Amino acid sequence: MPGNELVVGIGFRPDTDAAVILAAVREVVGDGAVWCLATVERRGGEAGLIAAAGKLGVGIVAFSAERLAAVEVPNPLSRTASAVGTPSVAEAAALCAAVDGVLLVPKRVVRGVTVAVAR
């Protein structure tokens, strides 16, 4: 479980390149210590995410759309709910994976990748 490390929730389209994911994460968290990348189950096995997690030296935590949909978030989107079955991926996944469940950075979209940070 994370201590001072950050839990990074991440949403992205299929086949997103690892370099794009990694750049988005680093733009949002800078050089902060990342504990894991958290996302929705249907994206957890994407090659780009797996490669980005490998470059960061962290694991991937994936949650069902149903579990993410049950999390109250500040920025839900009906468009996201239609696409993946939950109104939030990045914020909800970050909150689910975090020990304290405190959202430090609400979702930000960087090069088409949505990133949120929790602890």
Solvent accessible surface area in square Angstrom, and as a share of the most:
residue,aa,sasa,rsa
1,M,164,0.73
2,P,13,0.08
3,G,51,0.49
4,N,127,0.65
5,E,58,0.26
6,L,21,0.10
7,V,0,0.00
8,V,0,0.00
9,G,0,0.00
10,I,0,0.00
11,G,10,0.09
12,F,16,0.06
13,R,173,0.63
14,P,69,0.43
15,D,130,0.68
16,T,24,0.14
17,D,84,0.44
18,A,13,0.10
19,A,63,0.49
20,V,45,0.26
21,I,0,0.00
22,L,40,0.20
23,A,28,0.22
24,A,0,0.00
25,V,0,0.00
26,R,82,0.30
27,E,97,0.44
28,V,19,0.11
29,V,19,0.11
30,G,33,0.32
31,D,143,0.74
32,G,25,0.24
33,A,62,0.48
34,V,16,0.09
35,W,77,0.27
36,C,3,0.02
37,L,0,0.00
38,A,0,0.00
39,T,0,0.00
40,V,3,0.01
41,E,104,0.47
42,R,136,0.50
43,R,31,0.11
44,G,15,0.14
45,G,60,0.58
46,E,34,0.15
47,A,80,0.62
48,G,10,0.09
49,L,0,0.00
50,I,92,0.47
51,A,43,0.33
52,A,0,0.00
53,A,4,0.03
54,G,56,0.54
55,K,140,0.59
56,L,31,0.15
57,G,67,0.64
58,V,27,0.16
59,G,42,0.40
60,I,55,0.28
61,V,45,0.26
62,A,43,0.34
63,F,19,0.08
64,S,30,0.19
65,A,18,0.14
66,E,132,0.59
67,R,125,0.46
68,L,1,0.00
69,A,45,0.35
70,A,89,0.69
71,V,39,0.23
72,E,162,0.73
73,V,17,0.10
74,P,82,0.52
75,N,55,0.28
76,P,73,0.46
77,L,67,0.33
78,S,93,0.60
79,R,177,0.65
80,T,33,0.19
81,A,35,0.27
82,S,101,0.65
83,A,66,0.51
84,V,15,0.09
85,G,46,0.45
86,T,0,0.00
87,P,42,0.26
88,S,8,0.05
89,V,14,0.08
90,A,3,0.02
91,E,0,0.00
92,A,0,0.00
93,A,0,0.00
94,A,0,0.00
95,L,30,0.15
96,C,25,0.15
97,A,9,0.07
98,A,11,0.09
99,V,81,0.46
100,D,98,0.51
101,G,36,0.35
102,V,78,0.45
103,L,42,0.21
104,L,79,0.39
105,V,43,0.24
106,P,68,0.43
107,K,55,0.23
108,R,103,0.38
109,V,103,0.59
110,V,10,0.06
111,R,166,0.61
112,G,40,0.39
113,V,1,0.00
114,T,30,0.18
115,V,0,0.00
116,A,0,0.00
117,V,2,0.01
118,A,0,0.00
119,R,83,0.30
